[in-house]
């Protein structure tokens, strides 16, 4: 009789070997992702992508590159999701181009289109600009893409990006203002689970853009003066600090909550 288990290393009635090739490969990748993330230089400017967050102090911590609380660095799973989001942008851009859209995503020198203000302490970089295309809409138009999990994607489809994800809406308004693209922006959202694509036109919200710009100024000026901006929450048990849903909005746990409430910041 042929022993089909020969060389398998399997011993009946014995515990399963602790390490498998799947876990070993994943662990090696996770270690590399964390190391790469730690080696990246922190931003030295207020980013347009985070200005729509509710708490000004959280934005200020981010701007000043204050070390996060212990255990609050990005987990390997989160780093994988971030990278998938970046790759999804290229995928959707490719789909738009083969559909006949004239989409510009980088300058002649290969750099992203973007803006900077306040002496380089406030910046933003766009996914792209649609110059023309086969769909009846106003051109040129800002293009912004996000890759979302199924639940978040369905929420955006149901309620629209401005209501479901105000942080993204703030980002769009700032780009439209600073890059002089006042026509409705094309926002696309790729469902990471099903690869379905959602698209909607987002009118320019000048008031929102001004409010977000004022926030950037407040963060930079307060930091220059050595002052801490007020917390949005009244106590550390608030959803804004510990994370969760509130008034139809999802809040990620604040990475500086322990530091914030454990200091003498008023």
C-alpha positions as CSV (number, residue, x, y, z in Angstrom):
1,X,0.0,0.0,0.0
2,X,1.3,3.5,-0.9
3,X,1.7,5.7,2.2
4,X,0.2,9.0,0.9
5,X,1.1,10.7,4.2
6,X,4.8,9.9,3.9
7,X,6.9,13.0,4.5
8,X,3.9,15.1,5.5
9,X,5.1,15.4,9.0
10,X,1.6,14.5,10.3
11,X,1.4,12.4,13.4
12,X,-2.0,11.0,14.2
13,X,-3.4,12.0,17.6
14,X,-0.8,14.8,17.8
15,X,-1.4,18.5,18.0
16,X,-1.4,20.5,14.8
17,X,2.0,22.0,14.0
18,X,1.9,25.6,15.4
19,X,3.2,27.3,12.2
20,X,1.8,27.0,8.7
21,X,3.2,28.5,5.5
22,X,0.2,30.9,5.4
23,X,0.9,32.3,8.9
24,X,4.6,32.4,8.3
25,X,4.3,34.4,5.0
26,X,1.7,36.7,6.5
27,X,3.9,37.3,9.6
28,X,6.9,38.2,7.4
29,X,4.9,40.6,5.3
30,X,3.4,42.2,8.4
31,X,6.8,42.8,10.0
32,X,8.0,44.4,6.7
33,X,4.9,46.6,6.5
34,X,5.3,47.9,10.0
35,X,9.0,48.5,9.5
36,X,8.3,50.5,6.3
37,X,5.6,52.6,8.0
38,X,7.9,53.4,10.9
39,X,10.7,54.4,8.6
40,X,8.5,57.0,6.8
41,X,9.1,60.6,7.8
42,X,6.1,62.2,9.5
43,X,4.2,64.9,7.7
44,X,5.2,68.4,8.7
45,X,2.0,70.1,7.4
46,X,-1.7,70.1,8.0
47,X,-3.2,67.6,5.5
48,X,-6.4,68.4,3.7
49,X,-7.4,64.7,4.1
50,X,-7.9,65.0,7.9
51,X,-9.3,68.5,8.3
52,X,-12.9,67.3,8.4
53,X,-12.4,65.4,11.6
54,X,-14.4,66.8,14.5
55,X,-11.7,67.4,17.1
56,X,-9.3,70.2,16.4
57,X,-6.8,69.0,19.0
58,X,-6.6,65.7,17.3
59,X,-5.7,67.4,14.1
60,X,-3.1,69.5,15.9
61,X,-1.5,66.4,17.4
62,X,-1.3,64.9,13.9
63,X,0.2,68.2,12.5
64,X,2.8,68.3,15.2
65,X,3.7,64.6,14.8
66,X,3.1,64.0,18.5
67,X,3.8,60.3,19.2
68,X,0.7,58.2,19.4
69,X,-0.4,56.4,22.5
70,X,1.2,53.0,23.1
71,X,-0.5,50.4,21.0
72,X,-2.1,53.0,18.7
73,X,0.3,52.8,15.8
74,X,-1.3,51.4,12.6
75,X,-1.8,47.7,12.8
76,X,-0.6,45.5,9.9
77,X,-4.2,44.9,8.8
78,X,-4.8,48.7,8.6
79,X,-1.6,49.2,6.6
80,X,-2.7,46.5,4.1
81,X,-6.1,48.3,3.7
82,X,-4.3,51.6,3.1
83,X,-2.2,50.0,0.4
84,X,-5.2,48.4,-1.2
85,X,-6.8,51.8,-1.3
86,X,-3.8,53.3,-3.1
87,X,-3.8,50.5,-5.6
88,X,-7.6,50.8,-6.1
89,X,-7.1,54.4,-7.2
90,X,-4.9,53.2,-10.1
91,X,-7.5,50.5,-11.0
92,X,-10.4,53.0,-11.2
93,X,-8.2,55.5,-13.1
94,X,-7.5,52.8,-15.7
95,X,-11.2,52.0,-16.0
96,X,-12.0,55.7,-16.6
97,X,-9.4,56.0,-19.2
98,X,-10.4,53.0,-21.2
99,X,-14.0,54.3,-21.0
100,X,-12.8,57.4,-22.9
101,X,-12.2,59.9,-20.1
102,X,-9.2,62.3,-20.4
103,X,-8.0,61.9,-16.8
104,X,-4.9,63.7,-15.7
105,X,-3.4,62.3,-12.4
106,X,0.3,63.6,-12.5
107,X,2.3,66.5,-13.8
108,X,4.9,66.1,-16.5
109,X,7.5,65.5,-13.8
110,X,5.5,62.7,-12.3
111,X,4.4,64.6,-9.2
112,X,0.7,64.6,-8.1
113,X,-1.3,67.7,-8.7
114,X,-1.9,69.6,-5.4
115,X,-1.8,72.8,-3.5
116,X,0.0,74.3,-0.6
117,X,-0.6,77.3,1.6
118,X,0.6,78.9,4.8
119,X,4.2,78.7,3.7
120,X,3.9,75.0,3.0
121,X,2.3,74.1,6.3
122,X,-1.0,73.3,4.7
123,X,-1.1,71.0,1.7
124,X,-3.3,68.7,-0.3
125,X,-2.8,66.3,-3.3
126,X,-5.7,65.3,-5.6
127,X,-6.3,62.0,-7.2
128,X,-6.9,63.6,-10.6
129,X,-8.7,66.0,-12.9
130,X,-11.2,65.0,-15.6
131,X,-10.6,67.2,-18.7
132,X,-13.2,65.6,-20.9
133,X,-15.1,62.3,-21.3
134,X,-18.0,60.4,-22.7
135,X,-20.4,61.3,-19.9
136,X,-22.5,64.5,-20.0
137,X,-21.1,66.5,-17.1
138,X,-19.2,69.8,-16.6
139,X,-15.5,69.7,-17.3
140,X,-12.8,70.1,-16.1
141,X,-13.8,68.4,-12.9
142,X,-12.0,67.2,-9.8
143,X,-11.8,63.4,-9.4
144,X,-11.5,61.7,-6.1
145,X,-11.6,58.0,-5.4
146,X,-11.9,55.9,-2.2
147,X,-11.8,52.2,-1.7
148,X,-14.3,51.1,1.0
149,X,-15.4,48.0,2.7
150,X,-18.9,46.7,1.9
151,X,-20.7,48.3,4.8
152,X,-19.1,51.7,4.3
153,X,-19.6,51.5,0.6
154,X,-23.3,50.8,1.0
155,X,-23.7,53.7,3.4
156,X,-22.1,56.1,0.8
157,X,-24.3,54.7,-2.0
158,X,-27.4,55.1,0.2
159,X,-26.8,58.6,1.7
160,X,-24.2,60.2,-0.5
161,X,-20.6,61.0,0.4
162,X,-21.4,64.4,1.9
163,X,-23.6,62.9,4.6
164,X,-22.1,59.5,5.0
165,X,-18.5,60.6,5.0
166,X,-18.2,64.4,5.9
167,X,-14.4,64.1,6.1
168,X,-14.3,63.2,2.4
169,X,-16.7,66.0,1.6
170,X,-14.4,68.5,3.3
171,X,-11.5,67.2,1.3
172,X,-13.3,67.6,-1.9
173,X,-14.4,71.2,-1.1
174,X,-10.8,72.2,-0.3
175,X,-9.5,70.7,-3.5
176,X,-12.1,72.4,-5.6
177,X,-11.4,75.8,-3.9
178,X,-7.6,75.7,-3.9
179,X,-7.2,74.2,-7.4
180,X,-9.9,76.4,-8.9
181,X,-12.1,73.5,-9.9
182,X,-15.6,74.8,-8.9
183,X,-17.6,72.5,-11.2
184,X,-19.1,69.5,-9.5
185,X,-16.5,66.9,-8.6
186,X,-16.7,63.3,-9.6
187,X,-16.4,61.1,-6.5
188,X,-16.0,57.4,-7.1
189,X,-16.0,54.7,-4.4
190,X,-14.8,51.2,-5.1
191,X,-16.3,48.3,-3.0
192,X,-13.2,46.3,-2.0
193,X,-15.3,43.2,-1.5
194,X,-17.3,43.1,-4.7
195,X,-15.4,45.6,-7.0
196,X,-18.6,47.4,-7.6
197,X,-18.1,51.1,-8.4
198,X,-20.2,54.0,-7.1
199,X,-20.0,57.4,-8.7
200,X,-21.7,60.7,-7.8
201,X,-21.3,64.4,-8.6
202,X,-20.6,66.6,-5.6
203,X,-21.3,70.3,-6.0
204,X,-18.8,72.8,-4.8
205,X,-19.5,73.9,-1.2
206,X,-17.7,77.2,-0.8
207,X,-18.8,77.7,2.8
208,X,-17.4,74.2,3.7
209,X,-14.1,75.0,1.9
210,X,-13.8,78.3,3.8
211,X,-14.6,76.6,7.2
212,X,-11.9,73.9,6.6
213,X,-9.4,76.5,5.4
214,X,-10.0,78.5,8.6
215,X,-9.5,75.3,10.6
216,X,-6.0,74.8,9.0
217,X,-5.1,78.4,9.9
218,X,-6.2,77.9,13.5
219,X,-4.2,74.7,13.8
220,X,-1.0,76.3,12.5
221,X,-1.4,79.5,14.4
222,X,-2.1,77.9,17.7
223,X,0.8,75.5,17.2
224,X,3.2,78.4,16.5
225,X,2.0,80.1,19.7
226,X,2.5,77.0,21.7
227,X,-1.2,76.8,22.5
228,X,-3.5,73.7,22.5
229,X,-6.7,73.9,20.7
230,X,-9.9,72.8,22.6
231,X,-11.0,69.2,22.7
232,X,-14.3,68.4,21.0
233,X,-15.2,65.9,23.7
234,X,-16.3,66.7,27.2
235,X,-14.7,63.6,28.8
236,X,-12.5,60.6,27.7
237,X,-15.5,58.2,27.5
238,X,-17.0,60.2,24.6
239,X,-17.3,58.4,21.2
240,X,-14.9,60.9,19.7
241,X,-12.2,59.6,22.0
242,X,-12.9,55.9,22.3
243,X,-14.4,55.4,18.8
244,X,-17.8,54.2,17.6
245,X,-20.9,55.4,15.9
246,X,-22.5,58.7,16.9
247,X,-25.3,60.6,15.0
248,X,-24.9,58.3,12.0
249,X,-21.1,59.0,11.8
250,X,-18.3,56.5,12.5
251,X,-15.4,57.8,14.6
252,X,-12.1,55.8,14.8
253,X,-10.6,55.6,18.3
254,X,-8.4,58.7,18.8
255,X,-4.7,57.7,18.7
256,X,-3.8,60.3,21.3
257,X,-6.7,59.9,23.8
258,X,-4.5,58.8,26.7
259,X,-2.0,61.5,26.1
260,X,-4.7,64.2,25.7
261,X,-6.6,63.4,28.9
262,X,-3.5,62.6,30.8
263,X,-1.9,66.0,30.3
264,X,-2.6,69.3,31.8
265,X,-4.0,70.6,28.5
266,X,-7.1,72.7,29.3
